[in-house]
Amino acid sequence: MLQTAKLIPQGQGLASVLVKRAATVTLDWDLRQKSRFEATDSLGRSLGVFLPRGSVVRGGDVLVAEDGSLIRVQAAPQTVLRITTCTAHGSPFDLTRAAYHLGNRHVPIELRPDYLQIEPDHVLAEMLRAMHLIVNTVDAPFEPESGAYASHGGYAHGHAHDHAQAHAHAEPHVHGPDCKHDHDHDHDHGHAHGHGPHAH
């Protein structure tokens, strides 16, 4: 068995020609969210994958085997529910509402500009249909959204923490000269709301 304990998110830093020539391994979502699993690559080699705990493997990631060979991961098509808006009765906002309700149930969701995908669940399908959304069963790769603080390469943005810091240390809000009250809180005010008679 060929062991691999290294993952390069989306093959970053590798020459594209090397990635294209690499053997492939096709994995469904259930397997790709495990840090230890066995699989067989396109060359028929048996792979033993041992990644750091909490690792999530995405389609397009590259595994590096102990002999230095590269194996490109492909997300296997699997049965998923594809959720789209009803053009006759709904609006694109319905997808936002659906994502909110599914997120409250901690369901893994793949977010796309024009549809959502979740794993099959007839109770959720009925709830979504009651919200006037269209729910179809399709076979497609499933790439649910990472958690907000996931550290996995291709999906986590390096500036995320800096962005949060910027809000935490926002400049104090300054009112006009006729404002009689002080603010000692440090959160950033949206200018859409005011404070009593001093609304701005």
Secondary structure, DSSP 8 states (H G I E B T S, - for coil): -EEEEEEEGGGTTS-HHHHHHSEEEEE-HHHHT-SEEEEE-TTS-EEEEE--TT----TT-EEEETTS-EEEEEE-EEEEEEEEE-TTT--THHHHHHHHHHHHTT---EE-SS-EEE---HHHHHHHHHTTEEEEEEEEE------TT---GGGS-TTHHHHHHHHHT-------TT--------S---TT---GGG--
